[in-house]
């Protein structure tokens, strides 16, 4: 069982939306999916049910985990947020926990915090965790000006780390620009990729899941 890291070219690009929709779609198809947010920041008791980890759990209906494995109050990169609370993330323990949670699953979906080089600790970044878990990566960006550069930087970091790329998903921007609709083909051409898709963002979970049928096919091909 190879985990799938869902990472972003930046924050706010739709990682959680994609992860939730994939979790819902795969679970509806009979797959045993565990969706995990290893670390979340900007957390509080008041927002607990709306945080990424809780939303992922609701999408799959999983019993555990029901929240991010580590939750910090400060809205910062994980290493900074942990330090602000006088804590440190034990990456070895975190990896063992993720592996244990995935033992009874057909697929583990991991939604990484921030981008690939976001520091989990002062020694490890998100891509280091992906490599340690033997995960492949699904890159999420927004179909707007600048995403070509951001996607190429992310793909380069994955290649340097030896992490396989499952595909690239571009979500619809709130305000389209002249590049919208052209970026996916450019990313595919520059990266030599065939698995690049654009999807609209939809609030209804079932409608959102239906939009990612192509991406589910990429995951099935990878698993096969």
N, C-alpha and C positions, 0 to 999 in steps of 0.2 A: 504494500500500500504506500504510494508516494503522495505526501501532502501537496496541496496546491496553495501557494502563497498568492494572495491578491494584494498587489502593491500599486502605488500610484505615482504618477509623474510629479505630484504635488499634493497638498492636503485640499480637501473640498472638491475632489474631482469625480466623486461617485463610487469610491471603493466599497463603502458599506451597502449602497444600493445594489451594486453588482453582486456582492457576496450574499446578501439576503435573497435576491432573485435566483441566484444559482442554487442556494441551499433549498429554497422552496421547490424549484423545478426538479432537482435531483431526488429530493425526498418524495415528491409526488410520483416519481417514476419508480419508486420502490428501493432506492439506494439508501443505505444507512450512512447518513452524513453527520459529522460533528463539525460545527462551525465555531471557531475559536478566535477571540481577540486576545492575544497574549498580554498586551499592555494597553491601557487607555488612560488618557489624561483629561483634565477639566471635569473631573467627576465629583458628584456630591450625592447625598441621600435623596435630595429633591429631584435629581435627574436620573436616578438609577434605572428606572424602567424604560427610559428613552435613550440610554447609552448604547453604544455599538454592540457590546457583548450581549446585552439583553435582547436587542433587536435580532441579532443573529440566532440566538436560541429560540426565539419565537418563530422565526422562519422555518426552522427544521423541526421544531417540537421536541428538541432534545431535553433530556432530564438534567444533564450536566455537560459543561458548565452553563450556568444561567447568567453569568456576567463575565467581564474580562478577568483574566487570571490575576492581573495586578491593576489596581485602580488608584490613581493619584489625583489630588485636587487641582494642582496647578496645571494650566493649559500650556504645557511646554513639551519639548522632546523628552522621551522617557528617562534618560539619564539625568537631565536637569530636574524633572518633576520629582524623581525619587530622591535626589540630593536635597531638594527643598524641604522634604519631609524627614530628612535624616536617615533615609533608607538606601539600600542598594539592591538591585535586581540580581538574584542568583541565576545566571543563565543556565548552568548545568542542571539545576533543579527545575527550571522552567522547561527545558527541553525534555527532561524525563517525564514531567507532568503531561506535556503535549503527546508524547509517545504513548503514555498509559491511557489517555483519553481516546486515542485512536485505535486501540487494540481491538475493539469490538465494532469498528466502523469500516465501511467500504471506502470511505473517502474523508479526509480531514481537510477542511477549508480554513486557512489562516488569513485573517485580515491584519496586515501589518500596520503599525502606527506610522503615519507620515510616509515618507519615501524610503527608498532602499538604503540610503546612507544616513538615515536618522539614527542617532546613537541610542542603543538600548542600555549600554553601559559605556564607560570611557574606553573600553577595549573592543566592544562588539557593536556592530551595526545590525540593522534588520537583515541585510543580505547575508551576514555571517550566520545568523540564526537559520535562515533558509538553507544555506549550504550544510550546516550541521545536521539538519533534519532530512537532508536529501530531497528537499522539495523542488518542484518546478514552479514557475511564476507566470501569473496572468497580470499584465500591465494595464492599468486603467488611466486614461487621460480624458481631457475635454476637447471636443472637436472645435478648436478655436486657434487663432494665431499664437504661435509660440510652442504648440504641442509637438511639432516635429522635432525641434531641438530638445525639448524635455524628454520625449520618448527615446531619441537616439542616445542621450546621456544615460537613461535608465537601462536600455538594452546593452549598452557598452559595459555598464557596471555588472550586469548579470553575466555577460560573457566572461569578463575578467574573473568573476567569482566561480565560474564553472557551473552556474545554475541554468538549467534548461528553460527555454521560453515556450509556454503553452500557446500564447497569443497576446494580442493587443486589442483592447476594447476602448473605443472613444464614445463618451456619452455626449448627449446634445447640450450645447451651451444655453444659458438663459437668454443671451442675446447673440444671435449668429453674426459672423463677420464674413469678409470676402473669402477667407480660407475655408470656412465651414463647408464640408462636403468634398473637399480636395485633400484633406490631411491624411486620411486613411491610406489612400493610394500612394501618397508620397512616402509614408512610413514603411509601407510594404516594399516599395521600390528600393529605398535606401537601405533597409535592413535585410533584404532578400527573404522577406516573410510572405507566407500565403495566408496566415491566420490573423487577419486584421478585420475588425468589424466596427460599425457604428450603430449605436442603439439610442432610441429616445428614452428619456427618463419619464417613468410613469408612476403615479402614486399608488395605484392599485397593485397589490402584490402578485396576484394571478396574472394580470396583464403584463407586468414587468417580467415575470418568469417566462412568459411566452416569447418575449422579445429576445431572449437569450438562447433560443434553441440551437443556433449555430455554435455558440460557445460550448454548450453542453456536448455537442458533437466532437469538439476539439478535446474535451476532457475524456470522453469515452474512447477516442482514438488513442490518447495518451495511456489510458489505463489498459487498453488492449495490447 
